[in-house]
């Protein structure tokens, strides 16, 4: 009769150990993301390249839209020319 009551405590120990392991893994992932400067909440690319070049980010966006077919070649060239003239 005593053996049946003792197994409940062992089950709780396994659950607690598993929760601790998951918690440590989550903590490591959060720390790695914090130190690398990337956040999973943004979901986007790192925008630091565009800031250093000044015009790089808007050009990347324009190229991406052209590549996806959102812009025709005429629209792409016109917007590129407009953005380059505005930057001078």
C-alpha positions as CSV (number, residue, x, y, z in Angstrom):
1,X,0.0,0.0,0.0
2,X,2.9,2.4,0.7
3,X,4.3,1.9,-2.8
4,X,1.3,3.4,-4.5
5,X,1.6,6.7,-2.6
6,X,5.3,7.1,-3.2
7,X,5.1,7.1,-7.0
8,X,3.1,10.3,-7.1
9,X,6.0,12.3,-5.7
10,X,8.3,10.8,-8.2
11,X,6.0,11.9,-11.1
12,X,6.0,15.4,-9.7
13,X,9.8,15.4,-9.6
14,X,10.0,14.4,-13.3
15,X,7.6,17.2,-14.2
16,X,9.6,19.7,-12.2
17,X,12.9,18.6,-13.7
18,X,11.4,18.9,-17.2
19,X,10.1,22.4,-16.5
20,X,13.5,23.4,-15.2
21,X,15.2,22.1,-18.3
22,X,12.7,24.0,-20.6
23,X,13.2,27.1,-18.6
24,X,17.0,27.0,-18.9
25,X,16.7,26.4,-22.7
26,X,14.4,29.4,-23.0
27,X,16.7,31.5,-21.0
28,X,19.7,30.6,-23.1
29,X,17.8,31.4,-26.3
30,X,16.7,34.8,-25.0
31,X,20.2,35.7,-23.9
32,X,21.8,34.7,-27.2
33,X,19.2,36.8,-29.1
34,X,19.8,39.7,-26.7
35,X,23.6,39.6,-27.2
36,X,23.4,39.2,-31.0
37,X,21.1,42.2,-31.3
38,X,18.3,40.5,-33.1
39,X,14.8,40.2,-31.7
40,X,12.3,37.5,-32.6
41,X,9.5,40.1,-32.2
42,X,10.5,42.2,-35.1
43,X,10.4,39.4,-37.6
44,X,12.2,41.5,-40.2
45,X,15.7,41.8,-41.4
46,X,18.5,43.7,-39.7
47,X,18.2,47.3,-40.8
48,X,21.6,48.4,-39.7
49,X,23.1,48.2,-43.2
50,X,20.7,50.8,-44.6
51,X,21.5,53.2,-41.9
52,X,25.2,53.1,-42.5
53,X,24.9,53.7,-46.3
54,X,22.1,56.3,-46.1
55,X,20.4,55.5,-49.3
56,X,20.9,51.7,-49.1
57,X,17.7,50.8,-47.4
58,X,15.2,52.6,-49.7
59,X,17.1,51.1,-52.7
60,X,16.8,47.6,-51.2
61,X,13.0,48.1,-50.7
62,X,12.6,49.4,-54.2
63,X,14.6,46.4,-55.6
64,X,12.6,43.9,-53.6
65,X,9.3,45.4,-54.8
66,X,10.5,45.2,-58.4
67,X,11.7,41.6,-57.9
68,X,8.3,40.6,-56.5
69,X,6.6,42.2,-59.6
70,X,4.9,45.0,-57.7
71,X,6.5,47.6,-60.0
72,X,7.0,47.6,-63.7
73,X,10.4,48.6,-65.1
74,X,9.2,52.1,-65.9
75,X,7.8,52.6,-62.3
76,X,11.1,51.2,-60.9
77,X,13.3,53.6,-62.9
78,X,11.0,56.6,-62.2
79,X,11.0,56.0,-58.5
80,X,14.7,55.3,-58.5
81,X,15.4,58.6,-60.3
82,X,13.0,60.5,-57.9
83,X,14.7,59.1,-54.8
84,X,18.2,59.8,-56.2
85,X,17.3,63.4,-57.0
86,X,15.7,63.9,-53.6
87,X,18.9,62.7,-51.9
88,X,21.1,65.4,-53.5
